[in-house]
Amino acid sequence: MNFSKLKNADKLAFKKQLKSFCEQLLQAKVAEAMESMERAQEAANGEEKSSMGDKYEITKVMGQIDSDRAGLQLFEGKKQLAQLKQVPVDAIFSEVQAGAFIHCKEINYFIASSIGGKIFEEVKINIVSTQAPVAIQLMGKKKGDSFTVNGKTILIDLVF
C-alpha cells in the first residue's frame, strides 16, 4: 500500500479500521482467557476425593494455578482493551504519539497496544504500546527523522 498517496480521509479510515482490528484481537484474547479460566476451575472442582488424597490435593492446586494464570491473562487482556479504546485515531498526526501510524521502508508501526507484529490489509505492522522501548524512542519524531532498532538506523517516511 502506498501510504504517501492516500488522502487524509483514507488515512483516517485506515487507522480506524486498524484500531477495530486490534480490538477484535484483544477481545478474542479476553474470551480465550475466560474459557481457560472456566476450564481450569471446572477441572479443579471436578476432581473427586479418593483414597489417593495427595493426588486429589495436587490436582486441585494445579487447577487453581491454571485458573490464576488464566485470570491474570484475562486481567491483562481487559486492561489492554480499555487502554486501546482510549487511543485516538480520528486525527492526522504530524509527530509520533498514541494513535499514530508510522511508515518506514523497512517497517510500519501503530502506537496503540502491545499486540506485536500482524498483517492488516496485506501490510505488516508492528502494533506496540506507548510503553514499548521502540515507541518511547519514536515519541515526538516526525517524517524525515530517524531512529535505531537492533543497531539499524531507520528513516521515517510518513507519520499520520
N, C-alpha and C positions, 0 to 999 in steps of 0.2 A: 504494500500500500504506500502510495506516495503522499505522505502527510503534508509536505510543504505546499501541495497543490489543492488541499482541502480548504473549503470556505469555513469561516468561523462557525457557522451553524452546523456544518458537518463534523467539525472537531468537537463541538459540544455534544452532539448526538453520539459520537463515538465514545466519549468519556462517560456519558450517562449509561450507555449500553454496557460498557466495560464494568462500571460500578455494579450494575444489575447482575452481570455475570459473576462478579466477586461475591455478591450477596447470596446467589444461588449456591456457590461453592461452600460458603460458610454455613448456610442453612443445612446443607447435606452433611457437613461435619458435625453440626449440633445434633441432627437426627440420628446419625450413626453413634454418637456418644451416648445418647439417651437409650438407644436399643442395647448397646453394650452394657450399660449400667443395669438395665432391666434384666438382661440375660444373666449377668453375674449375680444379681440379687436372687433371682429365681433358682440358680444353681446352688447358692449358699443355703437358701431356705428349703430347697427340695431334698437335700441330703438327710436321710433318716438316721437317727441314732441307732447304732448297732452294738454288738458285743465288742466291736473294734472301736472303742471310744476315741483313741488317738487319731484314727483315720477320719472320723467324723469331725473332730476339732480342727484338724489340718485342712480339710476340705472347706469347712466353714470360714476359717481365716483366709484361705486362698480366694474364696469367693468374695470376701469383704475387701481384700486388697484389689481385686479386679474391679469391684464396684467403685472403690475410692479412686482408682486410676481413671475410670470412665467418667466419674463425677468431676474430676479435675479437667479432663478434656472438654466436658460439657461446659464447665465454667469458663474456660479459656475461649471456646467457640462463641459463647454468648457475649463475652466481653469484646472479642474481635468484631462480632456483628454489630454491637452497639457503637463501637468506635467507627466502623465503616459507614454507618448511617449518618455520622457527623461530617464525613468528608465532602467538601463542596466540589461539585462538578458542573455547576451552572455558570462558570465564568472561564474566560480565556486568560491564563496567567502568562506573564512575561518572564517571571522568575520561578524557580522551583519552590514549591510549598505543598502542603497536603492537598490532594486532588489534582496535582499537576501530572501531565503525561510528558515524558522526556524521550525524545527520539534522537538516537545516535546511529551512525553507520553500523556499528558492531552490535548494538543492544538497545532495547527500549525499557523504560521504567514507568511504572504508575505508582505514585506515592499514595497509598491508601491503607493497606492492611498486610500483615505478614502471611502471604499466601504462597509466594515463590514463583518459579517460572511456569508460565502457562501459555498455551496457544489460544489466541482470541482473534477471530476473523482472519485466520491464516497469518497472524502476526505473533511472533514470540515476544512475550512481555514478562519482565520480572516485576511482580507485584509485591511491593515492600512497604513496611510501616514507616512512620516518621522516625521511629527509634532505631531502625536498621542502620548499621555503620555507613553503608553507601548512601542512604537517604540523608543522613546527617552531613555527609561530605557534599551532597548535591544542594542542600538548602541554600536558597538565595542566588544560586547560579543562573545564568541566562544563556540564550543562544550565543554560540561562539566561545563560551567558557569551556574549560576542560577540567577533568577530574581523573583520578587514578583508581583502577581496580586491578588487584593482583599484579601490581607493578607495571601495568599498561596504562598509558595516558589516552583518554578517550575525549573526543571533542563533541560537544552538544550541538546538534544540528537544529533542533527545534524544541521549544517548550510551549505547551498550551494547557 
